[in-house]
Amino acid sequence: MQAPRCCNALENTKPICDSSPLQTPRQKSCHKLALSTWGQHLLLRASLGRITDRMGTIHQRPSAKDVTVCQHCGKESSLISGVLGLCVDCIRNDFTQVLPFIEEAHSIARKPFALPPEPPKVEKGQSCHLCANECRPAPGGKGYCGLRTNKENKLIGATAEKGNVSWYYDALPTNCVADWVCPGGSGAGYPLFAYSQGPEYGYKNLAVFYHACSFDCLFCQNWQYRYSATKGSQTDAMTLAQAVDERTACICYFGGDPSPQLPHAIRASRLALQQNKGRILRICWETNGSMHPALLRQAAELSLNSGGCIKFDLKAWSEELHVALCGVSNRRTLENFKLLAQYVEKRPSPPFLVASTLLVPGYIDREEISRIAAFIASLGPDIPYALLAFHPQFMMNDLPPTSRRHAEECFEAAKAQGLRNVRLGNIHLLGDYY
């Protein structure tokens, strides 16, 4: 099948299984009044911070509070997000009924940035197959990530040659999700993949930030990228590759997320490796894992051969909860994680695949972590797994940071599933909050 017009790095591919959010009845009519009132309430609440869209309109974010009432069951808790207005039990057990509230929350979160409220699926729209969303925007419309517009039935925007990206240098060892097992922070893989037997002091990481994402996480820690997501893509792959200097030991692609611009990152990586033959230059990724599998295989080969790692953020196990928190399904993420697990034995050290989960209070609990950990352990009990403390951000800035008790319970739950390499991250954020 012909490759998508927005990507000349994706060859011999075709759309795979539909990984769109759960196909459930919308039943919006019975919620219309409640949603309208709740939506207005969210936009008018006093907040700790404000979001200003391009027209100068100020959109209020939910503020710190004592309790929020679940709009479905009436439960009161300080661990219910104001923007969702739903407790975790209602999301898990009554998803069909609460879906309209979830859709309203994500629409509100995306409106200030002129991003589509959901992945467009217009019957005669131009198709993009770069990620799980499989967008089909109408003429003049944008894809979910905001990078590409359907102009005369051709997707115009980010390509393998031009990316919406920025970068900076980060001294090693850095606060990478995998710093405890990667060559830059631990010396793993020395001397083939690391410059020293311990942390690579004196070297640096080229941190590459892609300004778009295929998810809509209400707790996004780097949410400011949304201001740039729909701007033009101007940086060519060669310019990015030339940012690698003699003290650059690794390149890490993150964001946002690299998934919607993976062809650009792959091209830049190949150019950088070609220009730096004969020395260590690791290629690493930090991603939500929603990319097309054909592209993931190309990224995996780059990391496998260079000594880099792929860090998957497994945000939730329950698909319903993932849709509530991140706007879209996690089916593709889990499928892609299985795909990568097949590479693990090809290079045991340094670890090729690393998983992480943000411990969002009230939502990512012991049950979620236990199921994620069981999934990881079934693929490889030695796959490193980082549990990260949450800091209030973006639309969920009314939740507290992760409590120490919550983190320790999740840590024990992950170990109980047979994982041998579990770590608590961001421990400086932990406290007795709930």
C-alpha positions as CSV (number, residue, x, y, z in Angstrom):
1,M,0.0,0.0,0.0
2,Q,1.2,3.5,-0.8
3,A,2.9,5.3,2.2
4,P,1.0,8.2,3.7
5,R,1.8,11.5,2.0
6,C,2.9,13.0,5.3
7,C,5.6,10.4,5.7
8,N,8.2,9.3,3.2
9,A,10.0,7.1,5.8
10,L,7.1,4.7,6.3
11,E,7.2,2.2,3.5
12,N,5.1,-0.9,2.6
13,T,2.6,-0.2,5.4
14,K,-1.1,-0.2,5.7
15,P,-3.5,0.9,8.4
16,I,-3.6,-1.7,11.2
17,C,-6.3,-2.5,13.7
18,D,-8.5,0.4,14.8
19,S,-7.0,1.6,18.0
20,S,-9.4,4.5,18.5
21,P,-11.0,5.0,21.9
22,L,-13.6,2.4,23.1
23,Q,-16.6,2.2,20.8
24,T,-19.4,2.8,23.2
25,P,-22.7,4.6,23.0
26,R,-22.4,8.3,23.4
27,Q,-25.8,8.9,25.1
28,K,-25.1,12.6,25.1
29,S,-28.7,13.8,25.1
30,C,-29.5,12.8,28.7
31,H,-26.3,14.7,29.9
32,K,-26.6,17.8,27.7
33,L,-27.7,20.2,30.4
34,A,-25.4,18.8,33.1
35,L,-22.4,18.9,30.7
36,S,-23.1,22.4,29.6
37,T,-23.3,23.6,33.2
38,W,-20.2,21.6,34.3
39,G,-18.2,22.8,31.3
40,Q,-19.0,26.4,32.1
41,H,-18.1,25.8,35.7
42,L,-14.7,24.4,34.8
43,L,-13.8,27.3,32.6
44,L,-14.8,29.9,35.2
45,R,-13.2,28.4,38.3
46,A,-10.5,30.4,40.0
47,S,-7.2,28.7,39.4
48,L,-3.6,28.5,40.4
49,G,-2.7,29.3,36.8
50,R,-4.3,30.3,33.5
51,I,-4.2,29.3,29.9
52,T,-4.3,32.0,27.3
53,D,-5.2,31.0,23.8
54,R,-3.9,32.7,20.6
55,M,-6.8,35.2,20.6
56,G,-5.9,36.3,24.1
57,T,-8.9,34.6,25.7
58,I,-8.1,33.4,29.2
59,H,-9.3,29.9,30.1
60,Q,-9.2,29.1,33.8
61,R,-7.8,25.8,35.0
62,P,-9.2,24.0,38.1
63,S,-7.7,25.2,41.4
64,A,-6.5,23.5,44.5
65,K,-9.4,22.5,46.7
66,D,-10.6,20.4,49.6
67,V,-12.9,18.1,47.8
68,T,-14.6,17.6,44.4
69,V,-17.9,15.8,44.0
70,C,-18.1,13.0,41.4
71,Q,-20.7,14.1,38.9
72,H,-21.9,10.5,38.5
73,C,-22.1,8.9,41.9
74,G,-21.9,11.9,44.2
75,K,-18.8,10.7,46.0
76,E,-16.7,13.5,47.6
77,S,-12.9,13.3,47.6
78,S,-9.8,15.5,47.4
79,L,-8.5,12.9,44.9
80,I,-11.2,13.6,42.3
81,S,-9.9,15.8,39.5
82,G,-12.0,18.9,39.0
83,V,-11.7,18.9,35.2
84,L,-13.0,15.3,35.0
85,G,-15.4,15.5,37.9
86,L,-15.4,11.7,38.1
87,C,-14.0,9.2,40.5
88,V,-11.9,6.2,39.4
89,D,-14.6,3.7,40.2
90,C,-17.2,5.4,38.0
91,I,-14.7,5.5,35.1
92,R,-13.9,1.8,35.5
93,N,-17.4,0.5,36.2
94,D,-19.8,2.9,34.4
95,F,-17.7,4.1,31.4
96,T,-20.5,4.3,28.9
97,Q,-22.5,6.6,31.2
98,V,-19.6,8.9,32.1
99,L,-18.0,9.1,28.7
100,P,-19.7,12.4,27.9
101,F,-18.1,14.0,30.9
102,I,-14.7,12.7,29.8
103,E,-15.2,14.1,26.3
104,E,-16.2,17.4,27.7
105,A,-13.1,17.6,29.8
106,H,-10.7,16.9,26.9
107,S,-12.6,19.4,24.7
108,I,-12.1,22.1,27.3
109,A,-8.4,21.1,27.6
110,R,-7.7,21.4,23.9
111,K,-9.8,24.4,22.9
112,P,-7.4,27.1,24.0
113,F,-4.8,25.6,21.7
114,A,-7.0,25.2,18.7
115,L,-6.6,21.4,18.7
116,P,-9.3,19.0,17.6
117,P,-11.3,17.7,20.6
118,E,-10.9,14.1,19.3
119,P,-9.1,12.4,16.4
120,P,-11.0,13.4,13.2
121,K,-12.6,10.5,11.3
122,V,-14.2,12.1,8.3
123,E,-15.2,9.5,5.8
124,K,-13.7,11.2,2.9
125,G,-10.9,12.9,4.8
126,Q,-7.2,12.4,4.0
127,S,-5.7,9.6,6.1
128,C,-2.6,9.7,8.3
129,H,-1.2,6.4,9.6
130,L,1.7,7.6,11.6
131,C,0.1,6.8,15.0
132,A,-2.8,4.9,16.6
133,N,-5.2,7.8,16.1
134,E,-5.4,7.1,12.3
135,C,-6.7,10.6,11.7
136,R,-8.8,11.5,8.7
137,P,-9.2,15.3,8.8
138,A,-11.7,17.0,6.5
139,P,-10.4,19.5,3.9
140,G,-9.1,22.4,5.9
141,G,-9.1,20.4,9.1
142,K,-6.2,19.4,11.3
143,G,-5.1,16.0,12.7
144,Y,-5.4,15.4,16.4
145,C,-1.7,16.3,17.1
146,G,-2.2,19.6,15.2
147,L,0.9,19.1,13.0
148,R,-0.8,18.5,9.7
149,T,-3.7,20.1,7.8
150,N,-5.7,18.6,4.9
151,K,-5.1,21.0,2.1
152,E,-6.7,19.9,-1.2
153,N,-6.7,16.3,-0.1
154,K,-3.0,16.4,0.8
155,L,-1.6,16.5,4.3
156,I,0.6,19.5,4.7
157,G,2.8,20.0,7.7
158,A,5.6,18.1,9.5
159,T,7.5,15.6,7.4
160,A,10.6,13.4,7.5
161,E,12.6,16.4,6.4
162,K,11.0,19.2,8.3
163,G,10.0,19.0,12.0
164,N,8.4,21.1,14.7
165,V,11.2,20.6,17.2
166,S,13.7,22.2,19.6
167,W,16.6,20.9,21.6
168,Y,19.1,21.6,24.3
169,Y,22.2,20.0,25.9
170,D,21.8,18.2,29.2
171,A,24.9,17.3,31.2
172,L,25.3,13.6,32.0
173,P,24.2,12.0,34.3
174,T,20.8,13.6,33.8
175,N,17.3,13.1,35.3
176,C,16.3,10.7,32.5
177,V,13.6,8.2,33.4
178,A,16.2,5.4,32.7
179,D,19.3,7.1,34.3
180,W,19.6,4.4,36.9
181,V,20.1,1.7,34.2
182,C,21.3,3.5,31.1
183,P,25.0,3.9,30.2
184,G,24.9,7.7,30.8
185,G,23.9,7.3,34.4
186,S,25.4,4.0,35.3
187,G,28.1,3.0,32.9
188,A,26.1,-0.1,31.8
189,G,27.4,-1.6,28.6
190,Y,31.0,-0.3,29.1
191,P,33.1,-0.2,27.0
192,L,31.0,-1.0,23.9
193,F,28.2,1.5,24.7
194,A,29.5,3.7,27.5
195,Y,32.5,6.1,27.8
196,S,33.1,5.2,31.4
197,Q,32.5,2.4,34.0
198,G,30.3,4.8,36.0
199,P,28.3,7.9,35.2
200,E,29.5,9.7,32.1
201,Y,30.7,12.9,33.7
202,G,32.0,15.4,31.1
203,Y,29.6,14.2,28.4
204,K,26.2,15.3,27.5
205,N,22.8,14.3,26.1
206,L,21.2,16.1,23.2
207,A,17.7,16.4,24.5
208,V,15.3,16.7,21.5
209,F,11.8,18.0,22.3
210,Y,9.0,17.4,19.7
211,H,6.2,20.0,19.9
212,A,3.2,17.8,19.4
213,C,1.6,14.7,20.9
214,S,-0.8,11.9,19.9
215,F,-2.3,11.9,23.4
216,D,-4.1,14.5,25.5
217,C,-3.0,13.8,29.0
218,L,-4.8,16.0,31.4
219,F,-1.9,15.7,33.8
220,C,0.8,16.6,31.2
221,Q,4.1,17.7,32.8
222,N,5.2,19.5,29.6
223,W,1.8,20.9,28.5
224,Q,3.3,24.2,27.2
225,Y,4.2,22.5,23.9
226,R,0.6,22.8,22.9
227,Y,1.2,26.5,22.1
228,S,3.6,25.4,19.3
229,A,1.9,22.3,18.1
230,T,0.1,24.0,15.2
231,K,3.0,26.2,14.1
232,G,4.9,25.6,11.0
233,S,7.6,22.8,10.9
234,Q,10.8,24.5,10.0
235,T,13.8,22.4,11.3
236,D,15.3,20.0,8.8
237,A,16.7,16.7,9.9
238,M,20.3,17.6,8.9
239,T,20.3,20.7,11.1
240,L,19.2,18.6,14.1
241,A,21.9,15.9,13.3
242,Q,24.6,18.6,13.2
243,A,23.8,19.6,16.8
244,V,25.7,16.5,17.9
245,D,29.2,17.5,18.9
246,E,32.2,15.5,20.2
247,R,31.0,15.5,23.8
248,T,27.5,14.3,22.9
249,A,27.1,10.7,24.1
250,C,23.4,10.2,23.4
251,I,20.4,11.7,21.7
252,C,17.0,11.4,23.5
253,Y,13.8,12.2,21.7
254,F,10.8,13.2,23.9
255,G,8.2,15.9,24.0
256,G,5.2,16.2,23.6
257,D,6.0,12.9,22.0
258,P,8.1,11.8,19.1
259,S,5.4,9.5,17.7
260,P,3.7,12.0,15.4
261,Q,7.1,13.1,14.0
262,L,9.0,9.8,14.1
263,P,10.0,9.9,10.5
264,H,11.9,13.1,11.2
265,A,13.6,11.7,14.3
266,I,14.6,8.5,12.4
267,R,16.2,10.5,9.6
268,A,18.0,12.8,12.0
269,S,19.3,9.8,13.9
270,R,20.7,8.1,10.8
271,L,22.4,11.3,9.7
272,A,23.9,11.8,13.1
273,L,25.2,8.2,13.3
274,Q,26.7,8.5,9.8
275,Q,28.5,11.7,10.8
276,N,29.8,10.2,14.0
277,K,31.0,6.7,12.9
278,G,33.6,5.0,15.0
279,R,32.4,6.4,18.4
280,I,29.6,5.9,20.9
281,L,26.4,7.8,20.1
282,R,23.3,6.2,21.6
283,I,19.8,6.8,20.2
284,C,17.1,6.8,22.9
285,W,13.3,7.5,22.9
286,E,10.9,8.5,25.6
287,T,7.4,7.9,24.2
288,N,3.8,7.0,24.8
289,G,4.2,4.2,22.3
290,S,1.4,5.1,19.9
291,M,3.4,5.1,16.7
292,H,2.9,2.8,13.7
293,P,4.7,-0.5,14.3
294,A,6.7,-0.2,11.1
295,L,8.2,3.0,12.3
296,L,8.8,1.6,15.8
297,R,10.8,-1.3,14.3
298,Q,13.1,1.3,12.6
299,A,13.5,3.2,15.9
300,A,14.2,0.0,17.7
301,E,17.0,-1.0,15.4
302,L,18.6,2.4,15.8
303,S,18.6,2.0,19.6
304,L,19.5,-1.7,19.7
305,N,22.6,-1.1,17.6
306,S,23.8,2.1,19.2
307,G,23.3,1.1,22.9
308,G,20.3,3.3,23.4
309,C,17.0,2.5,25.1
310,I,13.3,2.9,24.5
311,K,11.3,4.2,27.4
312,F,7.6,3.5,27.2
313,D,5.3,5.5,29.4
314,L,2.5,3.1,30.4
315,K,0.1,5.6,31.7
316,A,-2.7,3.1,32.7
317,W,-3.8,-0.5,32.3
318,S,-7.5,0.0,32.1
319,E,-8.5,1.3,28.6
320,E,-11.4,3.2,30.1
321,L,-9.1,5.0,32.6
322,H,-6.6,5.7,29.8
323,V,-9.3,7.3,27.7
324,A,-10.4,9.4,30.7
325,L,-6.8,10.6,31.5
326,C,-5.2,10.7,28.0
327,G,-8.1,11.2,25.6
328,V,-7.4,8.1,23.5
329,S,-7.0,4.3,23.8
330,N,-3.8,2.5,25.0
331,R,-4.3,-0.6,22.8
332,R,-1.5,0.4,20.4
333,T,0.8,1.2,23.2
334,L,0.5,-2.2,24.8
335,E,0.8,-3.9,21.4
336,N,4.0,-2.0,20.7
337,F,5.4,-2.8,24.1
338,K,5.0,-6.5,23.3
339,L,6.7,-5.9,20.0
340,L,9.7,-4.3,21.7
341,A,9.9,-7.1,24.3
342,Q,11.1,-9.4,21.5
343,Y,14.3,-7.3,21.2
344,V,15.2,-7.5,24.9
345,E,17.2,-10.7,24.7
346,K,19.2,-9.5,21.7
347,R,21.0,-7.0,24.0
348,P,20.6,-7.6,27.7
349,S,23.0,-4.9,28.7
350,P,22.5,-2.0,28.8
351,P,18.7,-2.6,29.1
352,F,16.9,-2.0,25.8
353,L,13.4,-1.5,27.0
354,V,12.3,0.5,30.1
355,A,8.8,1.2,31.4
356,S,7.5,4.0,33.6
357,T,4.2,5.1,35.1
358,L,3.2,8.3,36.7
359,L,1.4,7.8,40.0
360,V,-1.6,10.2,39.5
361,P,-3.4,10.4,42.9
362,G,-6.9,9.1,42.9
363,Y,-6.5,7.3,39.5
364,I,-3.3,5.4,39.1
365,D,-3.6,3.2,42.1
366,R,-2.3,-0.2,43.3
367,E,-4.8,-2.0,41.1
368,E,-3.5,-0.3,37.9
369,I,0.2,-0.8,38.9
370,S,-0.4,-4.4,39.7
371,R,-1.9,-5.1,36.3
372,I,0.7,-3.1,34.4
373,A,3.5,-4.9,36.3
374,A,1.9,-8.3,35.6
375,F,1.9,-7.4,31.9
376,I,5.5,-6.4,31.9
377,A,6.6,-9.4,33.9
378,S,4.9,-11.8,31.5
379,L,7.2,-10.3,28.8
380,G,10.4,-10.2,30.8
381,P,10.8,-10.0,34.6
382,D,14.1,-8.0,34.3
383,I,12.6,-5.2,32.3
384,P,13.2,-2.0,34.4
385,Y,10.0,-0.3,35.7
386,A,10.1,3.2,37.2
387,L,7.1,4.5,39.3
388,L,7.2,8.3,39.2
389,A,5.8,10.6,41.8
390,F,3.2,13.0,40.4
391,H,3.5,16.8,40.6
392,P,0.3,18.9,40.0
393,Q,0.3,20.2,36.4
394,F,-2.0,21.4,33.6
395,M,-5.6,20.5,34.0
396,M,-5.0,18.3,37.1
397,N,-3.2,21.0,39.1
398,D,-5.9,20.6,41.8
399,L,-4.7,17.2,42.8
400,P,-2.0,16.8,45.5
401,P,1.4,15.3,44.8
402,T,1.8,11.6,45.2
403,S,1.8,10.5,48.9
404,R,4.6,8.3,50.2
405,R,2.2,5.6,51.3
406,H,0.6,5.5,47.8
407,A,4.1,5.1,46.2
408,E,5.2,2.4,48.5
409,E,2.1,0.4,48.0
410,C,2.5,0.6,44.3
411,F,6.2,-0.3,44.6
412,E,5.3,-3.5,46.5
413,A,2.5,-4.3,44.1
414,A,4.9,-4.2,41.2
415,K,7.5,-6.3,43.0
416,A,4.7,-8.8,43.9
417,Q,4.1,-9.5,40.2
418,G,7.6,-10.8,39.8
419,L,9.4,-7.7,38.4
420,R,13.0,-7.7,39.6
421,N,14.0,-4.2,38.7
422,V,11.5,-1.6,40.1
423,R,12.4,1.9,41.2
424,L,10.6,4.9,42.7
425,G,11.4,8.1,40.9
426,N,10.9,11.8,41.8
427,I,11.0,10.8,45.5
428,H,11.7,14.4,46.5
429,L,8.0,15.0,45.7
430,L,6.6,12.3,48.1
431,G,4.9,13.4,51.3
432,D,2.0,12.7,53.6
433,Y,-0.7,14.4,51.4
434,Y,-3.4,11.8,51.7
